Amino acid sequence: MVGHPLFMIGSGVTVAALLAADAVSVAMGAARWVPWEPEDLIYLPRVIAIIIIAQVFQKN
């Protein structure tokens, strides 16, 4: 299902909508842009793996 074109389009549209909402929040002053710290990036692969594993082994 992950390789399905509609899944990829939907994921891209979702990410674009989230980024646009964040950009509007920052532009209006409701939020503040906080850059990533290099030491925080060490957790990114683990978080991605946990999300993927949680999606693969869903409870019905």
Secondary structure, 3 states (H helix, E strand, C coil): CCCCHHHHHHHHHHHHHHHHHHHHHHHHCCCCCCCCCHHHHHHHHHHHHHHHHHHHCCCC
